[in-house]
Amino acid sequence: MDIAQVFSGFAVGALVGITGVGGGALMTPLLVLLFGVAPATAVGTDLLYAAITKSGGTWVHARHGRVDWRVVRRLAAGSLPAAILTLLLVANFVPGGLGGAQETIASVLGIALLLTAGALLFRKRLLAWGGRRAESTPVALASTRAWPTVLVGALLGSLVALTSVGAGALGVTALLLLYPGLAAIRIVGADLAHAVPLTLVAGLGHWWLGSIDWTLLATLLTGSLPGVLIGSHLAHRIPERLLRPTLAGVLVLAGGKLITA
């Protein structure tokens, strides 16, 4: 067992517990840039890693009634078929399958990281803006957002299947725009609950295509599971105004390196 990978899993888990940022935006580039893991293998392994680690958070939110399951179903109606279709298209029409698409996956991952950094930097403003819109938006308006939500789910499904990034910060940002009348905590809960089946289905697809490193997955989970618990307890002690810009800067650097590599 690689101690550096265990420590990395712990560090990412702690940051996820503190900030709520999805592990994909942090773990996947770390595996590619620091440990030299092939992009397709890093994505596939991280997808199952995310499905396991986010299950606990979903359970907590659901237990407290913070998950809007209607929104989850709409997102999943688009994301799950899109994730499967994306992997099938890559496997059947890209020479060499996922192995032959390593450069493309790395570039798409870089773009996803830049988008996630933007979502992190402007998250507080989006939450405030969403709160103002909620005061003047009829709750009934949410019933008209079914198909746009399915479309957003499809876009997230394709992006997550290729990069493991997008189910967290990008999903929350999209839901804030679509459902201004929905409480922010329920948007976070719905996004987290949706991420579990999406990352699980996409991860199983990568397993079918042979891009999972089971030893690496076990090593990362050894560090991340206690990291998430410790990070959750420390969340209220870390100044968010300092941490989020720092994380966004790291994502910008990693995204730029992956795009230009």
C-alpha positions as CSV (number, residue, x, y, z in Angstrom):
1,M,0.0,0.0,0.0
2,D,1.4,3.4,-1.1
3,I,1.5,5.7,1.9
4,A,1.6,8.8,-0.3
5,Q,-1.7,7.7,-1.9
6,V,-3.2,7.0,1.5
7,F,-2.2,10.5,2.6
8,S,-3.6,11.9,-0.6
9,G,-6.9,10.1,-0.1
10,F,-7.0,11.5,3.5
11,A,-6.2,15.1,2.3
12,V,-8.9,15.0,-0.4
13,G,-11.4,13.5,1.9
14,A,-10.7,16.2,4.5
15,L,-11.2,18.9,1.9
16,V,-14.4,17.4,0.8
17,G,-15.6,17.3,4.4
18,I,-14.6,20.9,4.9
19,T,-15.8,22.5,1.6
20,G,-18.3,20.0,0.1
21,V,-16.3,20.1,-3.1
22,G,-16.6,16.8,-5.0
23,G,-13.6,14.5,-4.8
24,G,-13.4,14.2,-8.6
25,A,-12.2,17.7,-9.0
26,L,-9.4,17.1,-6.6
27,M,-8.6,13.4,-6.8
28,T,-8.5,12.8,-10.5
29,P,-6.0,15.5,-11.4
30,L,-3.9,14.5,-8.4
31,L,-3.8,10.9,-9.7
32,V,-2.9,12.0,-13.2
33,L,-0.4,14.8,-12.5
34,L,1.3,13.5,-9.2
35,F,1.1,9.7,-9.4
36,G,1.2,9.3,-13.2
37,V,-2.0,7.3,-13.4
38,A,-3.4,7.0,-16.9
39,P,-6.3,9.5,-17.3
40,A,-8.9,6.8,-18.1
41,T,-7.9,4.7,-15.1
42,A,-7.8,7.7,-12.8
43,V,-11.3,8.7,-13.9
44,G,-12.7,5.2,-13.6
45,T,-11.2,4.6,-10.2
46,D,-12.3,8.0,-8.9
47,L,-15.9,7.4,-10.0
48,L,-16.3,4.4,-7.7
49,Y,-14.3,6.2,-5.0
50,A,-16.9,9.1,-5.3
51,A,-19.9,6.7,-5.3
52,I,-18.7,5.2,-2.0
53,T,-17.7,8.4,-0.2
54,K,-20.7,10.4,-1.2
55,S,-23.2,7.7,-0.1
56,G,-22.6,8.6,3.5
57,G,-23.3,12.3,2.9
58,T,-26.4,11.4,1.0
59,W,-27.7,9.3,3.9
60,V,-27.2,12.2,6.3
61,H,-29.0,14.7,4.0
62,A,-31.9,12.3,3.3
63,R,-32.3,11.5,7.0
64,H,-32.9,15.2,7.7
65,G,-35.3,15.6,4.8
66,R,-32.8,17.8,2.8
67,V,-33.1,15.9,-0.5
68,D,-35.7,16.9,-3.2
69,W,-36.1,13.5,-4.8
70,R,-38.1,14.9,-7.7
71,V,-35.1,16.9,-8.8
72,V,-32.9,13.8,-8.3
73,R,-35.2,11.7,-10.6
74,R,-35.1,14.4,-13.3
75,L,-31.4,14.7,-13.3
76,A,-30.9,10.9,-13.3
77,A,-33.3,10.5,-16.2
78,G,-30.8,12.5,-18.3
79,S,-27.5,11.6,-16.7
80,L,-27.6,7.8,-16.4
81,P,-28.5,7.1,-20.1
82,A,-26.0,9.8,-21.2
83,A,-23.2,8.4,-19.1
84,I,-23.8,4.9,-20.5
85,L,-24.1,6.2,-24.1
86,T,-20.9,8.2,-23.8
87,L,-18.9,5.2,-22.7
88,L,-20.4,3.0,-25.4
89,L,-19.6,5.6,-28.0
90,V,-16.0,5.9,-26.8
91,A,-15.6,2.1,-26.6
92,N,-17.0,1.4,-30.0
93,F,-16.0,4.4,-32.1
94,V,-12.7,5.7,-30.7
95,P,-9.7,3.6,-31.9
96,G,-8.3,1.8,-28.8
97,G,-11.4,2.7,-26.7
98,L,-10.7,4.5,-23.5
99,G,-7.1,3.8,-23.8
100,G,-7.0,5.5,-27.2
101,A,-8.9,8.5,-25.8
102,Q,-6.4,9.4,-23.1
103,E,-5.4,12.8,-24.5
104,T,-9.0,13.7,-25.2
105,I,-10.0,12.7,-21.7
106,A,-7.1,14.8,-20.2
107,S,-8.2,17.9,-22.2
108,V,-11.9,17.5,-21.3
109,L,-10.8,17.0,-17.7
110,G,-8.8,20.3,-17.8
111,I,-11.8,22.2,-19.1
112,A,-14.1,20.7,-16.4
113,L,-11.6,21.8,-13.7
114,L,-11.6,25.3,-15.0
115,L,-15.4,25.4,-15.0
116,T,-15.5,24.0,-11.5
117,A,-13.0,26.6,-10.3
118,G,-15.3,29.3,-11.7
119,A,-18.3,27.7,-9.9
120,L,-16.3,27.7,-6.6
121,L,-15.3,31.3,-6.9
122,F,-18.8,32.6,-7.6
123,R,-20.7,30.1,-5.4
124,K,-21.5,32.5,-2.6
125,R,-22.7,35.1,-5.1
126,L,-24.9,32.5,-6.8
127,L,-26.3,31.4,-3.5
128,A,-27.2,35.0,-2.6
129,W,-28.6,35.7,-6.0
130,G,-30.7,32.5,-5.8
131,G,-32.0,33.6,-2.4
132,R,-33.2,36.9,-3.9
133,R,-34.8,35.1,-6.8
134,A,-36.5,32.7,-4.4
135,E,-38.3,35.5,-2.7
136,S,-40.0,36.6,-6.0
137,T,-40.4,33.3,-7.8
138,P,-43.6,31.2,-7.3
139,V,-42.8,27.7,-6.0
140,A,-45.1,26.3,-8.7
141,L,-42.6,27.5,-11.4
142,A,-40.4,24.5,-10.4
143,S,-42.9,22.2,-12.1
144,T,-42.0,23.7,-15.5
145,R,-38.3,22.9,-15.2
146,A,-38.6,19.1,-15.9
147,W,-37.1,19.0,-19.4
148,P,-34.3,21.6,-18.8
149,T,-33.3,19.5,-15.7
150,V,-33.2,16.3,-17.7
151,L,-31.0,18.1,-20.3
152,V,-28.7,19.4,-17.6
153,G,-28.5,15.8,-16.2
154,A,-27.5,14.5,-19.7
155,L,-24.7,17.1,-20.0
156,L,-23.5,16.2,-16.5
157,G,-23.7,12.5,-17.3
158,S,-21.5,12.8,-20.3
159,L,-19.0,15.0,-18.5
160,V,-18.8,12.8,-15.4
161,A,-18.4,9.6,-17.5
162,L,-15.4,11.1,-19.2
163,T,-13.8,13.1,-16.4
164,S,-15.4,12.1,-13.0
165,V,-15.8,15.9,-12.6
166,G,-19.0,17.9,-12.7
167,A,-21.5,16.2,-10.3
168,G,-20.6,18.6,-7.5
169,A,-19.9,22.3,-8.0
170,L,-21.3,22.4,-11.6
171,G,-24.4,20.4,-10.6
172,V,-25.2,22.8,-7.8
173,T,-24.6,25.8,-10.0
174,A,-27.0,24.5,-12.6
175,L,-29.7,23.7,-10.0
176,L,-29.4,27.2,-8.5
177,L,-30.2,28.6,-11.9
178,L,-33.1,26.2,-12.5
179,Y,-34.7,26.2,-9.1
180,P,-34.4,29.6,-7.5
181,G,-37.3,28.8,-5.2
182,L,-35.7,25.8,-3.7
183,A,-33.7,26.1,-0.5
184,A,-30.0,26.0,-1.0
185,I,-29.6,23.1,1.5
186,R,-32.1,21.0,-0.6
187,I,-30.2,21.8,-3.8
188,V,-27.0,20.6,-2.2
189,G,-28.8,17.5,-1.0
190,A,-30.3,16.7,-4.3
191,D,-27.0,17.3,-6.1
192,L,-25.2,14.9,-3.7
193,A,-28.0,12.3,-3.9
194,H,-27.9,12.4,-7.7
195,A,-24.1,12.0,-7.7
196,V,-24.2,8.6,-6.1
197,P,-26.1,6.7,-8.8
198,L,-24.4,8.7,-11.6
199,T,-20.8,8.0,-10.4
200,L,-21.8,4.3,-9.6
201,V,-23.2,3.7,-13.1
202,A,-20.3,5.5,-14.8
203,G,-17.8,3.7,-12.6
204,L,-19.3,0.3,-13.4
205,G,-19.1,1.3,-17.1
206,H,-15.4,1.9,-16.6
207,W,-15.1,-1.4,-14.8
208,W,-16.7,-3.1,-17.8
209,L,-14.2,-1.3,-20.1
210,G,-11.3,-2.4,-17.9
211,S,-10.2,1.0,-16.5
212,I,-10.4,0.4,-12.7
213,D,-7.4,0.0,-10.5
214,W,-8.9,-1.9,-7.5
215,T,-5.7,-1.7,-5.4
216,L,-5.6,2.0,-5.9
217,L,-9.3,2.4,-5.0
218,A,-8.8,0.5,-1.7
219,T,-5.7,2.6,-0.9
220,L,-7.5,5.9,-1.5
221,L,-10.5,4.8,0.6
222,T,-8.2,3.9,3.5
223,G,-7.3,7.5,3.8
224,S,-10.4,9.3,2.6
225,L,-13.0,7.8,4.8
226,P,-11.4,9.0,8.1
227,G,-10.5,12.2,6.2
228,V,-14.1,13.0,5.4
229,L,-15.2,12.5,9.0
230,I,-12.4,14.7,10.4
231,G,-13.0,17.4,7.7
232,S,-16.7,17.5,8.5
233,H,-15.9,18.3,12.2
234,L,-13.4,21.0,11.2
235,A,-15.6,22.6,8.6
236,H,-16.9,25.4,10.9
237,R,-13.3,26.3,12.0
238,I,-11.8,26.9,8.6
239,P,-12.4,30.4,7.0
240,E,-14.3,29.7,3.8
241,R,-13.3,33.0,2.2
242,L,-9.7,31.8,2.2
243,L,-10.1,28.1,1.4
244,R,-12.4,28.3,-1.6
245,P,-10.2,30.8,-3.6
246,T,-7.2,28.6,-2.8
247,L,-8.9,25.5,-4.1
248,A,-10.1,27.3,-7.2
249,G,-6.5,28.5,-7.9
250,V,-5.2,24.9,-7.6
251,L,-7.9,23.7,-10.0
252,V,-7.1,26.4,-12.5
253,L,-3.4,25.4,-12.4
254,A,-4.2,21.7,-12.8
255,G,-6.8,22.4,-15.5
256,G,-4.3,24.5,-17.5
257,K,-1.6,21.9,-17.2
258,L,-3.9,19.1,-18.4
259,I,-5.1,21.2,-21.4
260,T,-1.6,22.2,-22.5
261,A,0.1,18.8,-21.7
